[in-house]
Amino acid sequence: QVQLVESGGGLVQPGGSLRLSCVVSGKSFSRYDIGWYRQAPGLSREAVAAITSGGSTNYADSVKGRVTISRDNAKNTVYLQMNSLKPEDTAVYYCNVQLAPGLGYWGRGTQVTVSS
């Protein structure tokens, strides 16, 4: 079983920055593709960014140019650096590991609130 723990969320003013972290248990971290997702109140969960085991990245159009995903295999951690935050970025942010179709693991999420 894989466990994921997100942290780094909080309240930030528009235009501010946050760095989210996701620590993943297990010895196979370097082989995992990992994604960040978010869910705002009343809306479906949506993909934000992803990084493969080889370090390739992709981003949702809504965050391109403002968000960077990275990983540190020595620390079993994936990061999401978010800059130029907007009120519409307000959501609970989750990280996910998908080991196989139908076999995925989620963390409990970290709240990001962008408000003045």
C-alpha positions as CSV (number, residue, x, y, z in Angstrom):
1,Q,0.0,0.0,0.0
2,V,1.2,3.5,-0.8
3,Q,0.6,6.4,1.5
4,L,0.7,10.1,0.4
5,V,0.8,13.1,2.6
6,E,0.4,16.6,1.2
7,S,1.5,19.8,3.0
8,G,2.2,23.4,2.3
9,G,-1.2,24.8,1.7
10,G,-2.5,28.0,3.3
11,L,-4.0,31.4,2.8
12,V,-2.2,33.6,0.3
13,Q,-3.1,36.9,-1.4
14,P,-3.6,37.1,-5.1
15,G,-0.3,37.2,-6.9
16,G,1.4,35.3,-4.1
17,S,3.2,32.0,-4.1
18,L,3.0,28.6,-2.4
19,R,5.0,25.4,-2.6
20,L,3.1,22.3,-1.9
21,S,4.8,19.0,-1.0
22,C,3.7,15.4,-1.3
23,V,5.6,12.8,0.6
24,V,5.1,9.3,-0.7
25,S,5.8,6.1,1.3
26,G,7.6,3.1,-0.1
27,K,10.8,2.1,-1.8
28,S,9.5,2.4,-5.3
29,F,9.0,6.1,-5.4
30,S,11.4,6.7,-8.2
31,R,9.3,4.4,-10.5
32,Y,6.0,6.2,-9.9
33,D,4.4,8.7,-12.2
34,I,2.7,11.3,-9.8
35,G,0.1,13.8,-10.4
36,W,-1.3,16.8,-8.6
37,Y,-5.1,17.4,-8.7
38,R,-7.4,20.0,-7.1
39,Q,-11.0,20.2,-6.2
40,A,-12.9,23.4,-5.6
41,P,-16.2,23.5,-3.8
42,G,-19.0,22.3,-6.0
43,L,-16.7,21.3,-8.8
44,S,-15.1,18.0,-10.0
45,R,-11.6,17.1,-9.2
46,E,-9.3,18.2,-12.0
47,A,-5.7,17.5,-13.0
48,V,-3.2,20.3,-12.4
49,A,0.2,18.8,-13.2
50,A,2.0,15.5,-13.5
51,I,5.5,14.2,-13.5
52,T,6.7,10.9,-14.8
53,S,9.3,8.6,-13.3
54,G,11.7,10.0,-16.0
55,G,11.0,13.6,-15.1
56,S,8.7,14.5,-18.0
57,T,6.1,17.0,-17.0
58,N,2.7,18.3,-18.2
59,Y,0.4,20.9,-17.0
60,A,-3.3,22.0,-17.2
61,D,-3.7,25.0,-19.5
62,S,-5.1,26.9,-16.6
63,V,-1.8,26.8,-14.7
64,K,0.8,26.7,-17.5
65,G,3.5,29.3,-16.9
66,R,2.5,29.7,-13.2
67,V,3.1,26.3,-11.8
68,T,6.1,24.0,-11.7
69,I,6.1,20.3,-10.7
70,S,9.3,18.7,-9.6
71,R,10.5,15.6,-7.6
72,D,13.2,14.7,-5.3
73,N,13.6,10.9,-5.4
74,A,16.0,10.9,-2.4
75,K,13.3,12.4,-0.3
76,N,10.3,10.5,-1.8
77,T,8.8,13.9,-2.4
78,V,7.0,15.7,-5.2
79,Y,6.6,19.5,-5.2
80,L,4.2,21.9,-6.7
81,Q,5.5,25.4,-6.9
82,M,2.7,27.8,-7.6
83,N,3.2,31.4,-8.5
84,S,1.0,34.3,-9.5
85,L,-1.9,32.7,-7.6
86,K,-5.4,33.7,-8.5
87,P,-8.7,33.4,-6.5
88,E,-9.8,30.7,-8.9
89,D,-6.8,28.5,-7.8
90,T,-8.6,28.1,-4.4
91,A,-9.2,24.4,-3.9
92,V,-8.0,21.4,-2.0
93,Y,-4.9,20.0,-3.7
94,Y,-4.3,16.3,-3.8
95,C,-1.4,14.2,-5.0
96,N,-2.0,10.8,-6.7
97,V,-0.1,7.7,-7.6
98,Q,-1.7,5.4,-10.2
99,L,0.0,2.0,-10.0
100,A,-2.4,0.4,-12.6
101,P,-5.8,1.0,-14.0
102,G,-8.2,1.0,-11.1
103,L,-5.4,0.9,-8.5
104,G,-4.6,4.5,-7.4
105,Y,-3.8,6.1,-4.2
106,W,-4.6,9.6,-2.9
107,G,-3.5,11.8,-0.1
108,R,-5.9,13.6,2.1
109,G,-5.2,16.9,0.5
110,T,-4.0,20.4,1.5
111,Q,-6.2,23.5,1.4
112,V,-5.1,26.4,-0.8
113,T,-7.1,29.6,-0.4
114,V,-6.3,32.7,-2.5
115,S,-8.0,35.7,-1.2
116,S,-7.3,39.3,-0.2
